[in-house]
Amino acid sequence: IEIEAPTATPTIPNAEETPTTTEMTLDQSELVPRPDSTEPHPPVGSRGRSRLFRCQIRHNDRILSKQ
């Protein structure tokens, strides 16, 4: 038990390091969507919209055919 106690003490700084990693991941998650939403998102969105419109047209055709 005495040996386990000192081994548990070094795990505390590791736990202190983990929140820093979580903060980094949060910062990255915040930084990633912002540039994607600003510049590359509109061109991708235009392509995605074309695909969405095609999908909607197909769904509408299926709905009309069923009706």
NORGI-V763847 format. One record per pair of residues at least 24 apart in sequence whose C-alpha atoms are under 10 Angstrom apart, sorted by the first residue. I is the first residue (numbers start at 1). J is the second residue. If there is no record, write none. Layout:
BEGIN
i=I j=J
i=I j=J
END
This chain:
BEGIN
none
END
